[in-house]
Amino acid sequence: MIEFVTILLVKTLVVFGVSMLIVAYSTWFERKVLGHVQLRHGPMRVGFHGLLQPIADGIKGFFKEELVPENADKPVFILAPIISIAAALSLLVVIPFGDSVTIMGKEITLYLADLDIGILYVLGISTIGSYGCMLGGWSSGNKYGVLGGLRASAQMISYELPMALAVIGVVMVSGTLSLVGIVNAQAGLWNIVAQPLAFVIFIICGLAELNRTPFDMPEAEAELACGYNVEYSSMKFALFFMAEYAHMFVFAAMVTTLFLGGWHGPFLPGVVWFFIKTFAMIFFCIWERSTFPRCRYDQVMKLGWKVLLPAGFLNIFLTGLWMLVFSG
Amino acid sequence: MIENKKEYIKNVSGCRAETGKFIVPLLKGMVYTLKNFFSKPITIQYPSERREVSQRWRGLHKLKTDDRGELKCVACGLCACICPARAISITPYEEEGGTRYPKEFIVNEIRCIFCGFCEEACPRDAIELTKVYDYVDYNRQDFDFDIAKLKNPEQFVFKGK
């Protein structure tokens, strides 16, 4: 019993620590990549090539003044960033980082939990994250905040559906809802080959869920000042920021798990493959951000409802047809 | 006159999204940004790297000294006279033996327009505009350069912390 608890505790701490490190350094990575795309260097001064920049930013975040606007609904205002970050961090539980390894005669699985309904858990909890945006925008008593929050909720609900439809295709192919099971099912053929349409739909919807360019409606700087987090300062703002990047990490990990074969890969150990693929996805997120302009709001909605939703249904239909013809 | 109004409105309202002709341009954009990502940044890391200035760059003034380390300037006042911005003020001082030198030589670096006339007017080749351009300070008074500052403007080159 004690052994079980100890192992679980250590694993939790490691997953949490590594993930927070990745979250912190993906801000650095994003600034670096954006800089180089724009023929700049990005952060260079704090530490070697700006490597200590995230730490400096964190310290700055702690020491900034905490402001609560007069019109704000105070309890909700404080709760909103906590919901955001909690939802993002709860997702880390089900990510399969790698296959099991044997340390000191014990077989240790490189994931915290293998839920039978792992993928449903991910879809559900990631939706809770949008409550953070929505409540944060609404409770700050600021018109830009409200607009940003409304946009966030509308957009996230719209893109939740095609995302789930894309996932259904994967589930049909793999025959299981457990993330570990899905990875194991991809040992021979990665789902990106079996489900290319679902892959594209999932990535587009994922970017919309992340509120990243070209779907960064909730925080469109040019129109909404800063969107839902406009009234937030210091550590509360930093929590929103961390939630965003934690979400990005989870999204990259999800794409890796569902479509890119998870920890499968030749020569290198599974964990290394997992992180290579995840970082490739994070790079993709930053790369497309540096390229695409922001869509207009009606275009975002049109894309979600008129293109991606039918495409999701089409994908399910085609997958079903495929399975009927070839394995029936 | 627009021939086909319907077609025109369709094109103006935008709608690459409706015709589906946006995927290739987006991919082209991705290639372009990736190319940029792998090319060398054009940023100059200022204090450690500096932009090359022109051969004829006119920066802070320098009062030259001769072999014995004394000012070449004889305080004739030609530079002050020709200066279009009236940035130079000289108080001459004459010794008993007849040697003349400036007791005070003040160049107001805020008034100065860095035209270089003082350099050209000087009969003794005593004043020169160096290539130093990064002088910063907190007070206006500090921009009134006296002889001590004018003797060695190179000390103001910013080297970082």
Boltz contact constraints between the chains, C-beta under 6 A:
constraints:
  - contact:
      token1: [A, 36]
      token2: [B, 37]
      max_distance: 6.0
  - contact:
      token1: [A, 37]
      token2: [B, 33]
      max_distance: 6.0
  - contact:
      token1: [A, 37]
      token2: [B, 36]
      max_distance: 6.0
  - contact:
      token1: [A, 37]
      token2: [B, 37]
      max_distance: 6.0
  - contact:
      token1: [A, 39]
      token2: [B, 41]
      max_distance: 6.0
  - contact:
      token1: [A, 39]
      token2: [B, 42]
      max_distance: 6.0
  - contact:
      token1: [A, 40]
      token2: [B, 41]
      max_distance: 6.0
  - contact:
      token1: [A, 40]
      token2: [B, 43]
      max_distance: 6.0
  - contact:
      token1: [A, 41]
      token2: [B, 41]
      max_distance: 6.0
  - contact:
      token1: [A, 41]
      token2: [B, 43]
      max_distance: 6.0
  - contact:
      token1: [A, 290]
      token2: [B, 33]
      max_distance: 6.0
  - contact:
      token1: [A, 291]
      token2: [B, 29]
      max_distance: 6.0
  - contact:
      token1: [A, 291]
      token2: [B, 30]
      max_distance: 6.0
  - contact:
      token1: [A, 291]
      token2: [B, 33]
      max_distance: 6.0
  - contact:
      token1: [A, 299]
      token2: [B, 17]
      max_distance: 6.0
